[in-house]
Amino acid sequence: ELRPQSLVLWNPVVQGKQALTQFLRLSIAGHLTGGGGESTGELRARLAAGESLEIAGYILSPGLAQGMEAATLTLNESTKPERLVWLEVSSRDEPALSPASERVLAAWRDAGWAVDAEAVAGDAFWGTTELVDAPALISATAAVYAWPVRQAH
C-alpha cells in the first residue's frame, strides 16, 4: 500500500455541486451583456436531457456534470498522506482562508487529521478566462517540497 508523503490541495473543491453551480453561473454572466440567458436550473435541465453546454470556451458534457454534482471531497484513512497542505488563494489585502474552508479544516482536524493551511495572495485563476499567474501559490507549493523557485523574467 502506497501513501503519499505530501499532498498539496490548491483551493480544493469540497462540494462538486457548488463548483458546478459556479461554473454554470459563468454562462449566465456571459449572457447578461447580450440579453437573455438561462437560470442554473434551466442549464441543469438541459444537461439532464443529455445536452452538452459550452461555457467560457469549455464543453461541459452531461456525464461530467453528473460526476461534479455527486462529488464530495472526503478523507480516506487508508491513503492518508504524511503531510496534508491546504493552500487557498485570497485576493484580500491580508490573505485569509474563507469561512467555508475554516469549517472544513476544523472538521478534518476534529477527525484527527493534521492539516497545514495557508492563504496566499493572488487572483482566482480558476474563475477567469484570462491567464493569471499565482507566484505566491507557486512559492508556497515549492516550499512544501523544498523545491527552488525560478522567478519569471
C-alpha positions in Angstrom: 0.0 0.0 0.0 1.4 3.3 -1.1 0.8 6.5 0.8 1.8 9.9 -0.5 4.4 11.7 1.5 2.9 15.1 0.9 -0.4 16.1 -0.6 -1.0 19.8 -1.5 -4.5 20.9 -2.3 -5.0 24.2 -4.2 -8.3 25.8 -3.4 -9.9 22.4 -3.1 -13.4 21.9 -4.2 -15.2 20.3 -1.2 -18.7 20.0 -2.8 -18.9 19.4 -6.5 -22.4 20.6 -6.6 -21.3 24.1 -5.6 -18.5 24.1 -8.1 -20.9 23.1 -10.9 -23.2 25.9 -9.9 -20.4 28.4 -10.0 -19.4 27.1 -13.4 -22.9 27.4 -14.7 -23.0 31.0 -13.4 -20.2 31.8 -15.9 -22.6 31.0 -18.7 -25.3 33.2 -17.1 -22.8 36.1 -16.7 -21.7 35.7 -20.3 -25.2 36.1 -21.5 -26.1 39.1 -19.3 -24.3 41.5 -21.6 -26.1 40.2 -24.6 -29.5 39.9 -23.0 -31.4 36.7 -22.4 -29.7 33.9 -20.7 -30.9 31.0 -18.6 -31.0 30.1 -14.9 -28.8 27.5 -13.4 -31.9 25.3 -13.1 -32.6 25.6 -16.8 -28.9 24.8 -17.6 -29.0 21.8 -15.3 -32.2 20.6 -17.0 -30.5 20.8 -20.4 -27.6 18.7 -19.1 -30.0 16.2 -17.6 -31.7 15.9 -21.0 -28.3 14.8 -22.4 -27.2 18.1 -23.9 -23.6 19.3 -23.7 -23.1 23.0 -22.9 -20.4 25.4 -24.0 -19.4 27.6 -21.1 -16.5 30.0 -21.2 -15.0 28.2 -24.1 -15.2 24.7 -22.4 -17.6 21.9 -23.3 -19.4 20.6 -20.3 -20.8 17.1 -21.0 -23.8 15.7 -19.1 -21.6 12.9 -17.7 -19.0 15.4 -16.3 -21.8 17.5 -14.8 -23.4 14.4 -13.1 -20.0 13.5 -11.7 -19.4 17.0 -10.4 -22.9 17.1 -8.9 -22.2 14.0 -6.9 -18.6 14.6 -5.9 -17.6 15.4 -2.3 -14.1 15.7 -1.1 -13.7 13.2 1.7 -10.7 11.9 3.7 -9.6 8.4 3.2 -7.7 6.9 6.2 -6.1 4.1 4.0 -4.3 6.6 1.8 -3.7 9.3 4.4 -0.6 11.3 3.4 2.2 12.0 5.9 1.6 15.7 5.3 -1.6 17.4 4.0 -1.4 21.0 3.0 -4.3 23.2 2.1 -3.4 26.3 0.1 -6.0 28.9 -0.7 -5.6 31.9 -2.9 -7.1 35.1 -1.5 -7.4 38.5 -3.2 -7.8 40.3 0.2 -5.2 42.8 1.3 -4.5 40.4 4.1 -4.9 36.9 2.7 -7.2 34.8 4.8 -8.9 31.4 4.5 -12.6 31.5 3.6 -15.1 30.7 6.4 -16.2 27.6 4.5 -12.6 26.4 4.3 -12.2 27.1 8.1 -15.2 24.9 8.8 -13.9 22.0 6.6 -10.5 22.2 8.2 -11.9 22.2 11.7 -13.9 19.1 10.9 -10.9 17.4 9.5 -8.8 18.3 12.5 -11.5 17.1 14.8 -11.3 13.8 12.9 -7.6 13.6 13.8 -6.1 14.8 10.6 -3.1 17.1 10.7 -3.6 19.8 8.1 -1.4 22.7 7.4 -3.5 25.5 5.9 -2.4 28.8 4.4 -4.0 31.6 2.5 -1.7 33.2 -0.1 -2.1 36.4 -2.1 -3.4 36.1 -5.6 -6.2 36.2 -8.1 -8.8 33.5 -8.6 -7.1 32.0 -11.7 -9.8 29.2 -12.0 -12.6 31.7 -12.4 -11.3 33.7 -15.3 -10.8 33.1 -19.0 -7.6 35.1 -18.9 -4.2 33.6 -18.0 -3.3 34.6 -14.4 0.0 34.0 -12.6 -0.1 32.9 -9.0 3.5 33.4 -7.8 2.7 33.2 -4.0 0.9 29.9 -4.7 3.8 28.5 -6.6 6.2 29.6 -3.9 4.1 28.1 -1.1 3.8 24.8 -3.0 7.6 24.7 -3.7 8.3 25.3 0.0 6.3 22.1 0.8 8.5 20.0 -1.4 11.7 22.2 -0.8 11.9 22.9 -4.5 13.8 26.0 -5.6 11.6 28.5 -7.4 12.8 30.3 -10.5 11.5 33.8 -11.0 9.9 34.6 -14.3 11.7 37.3 -16.3 
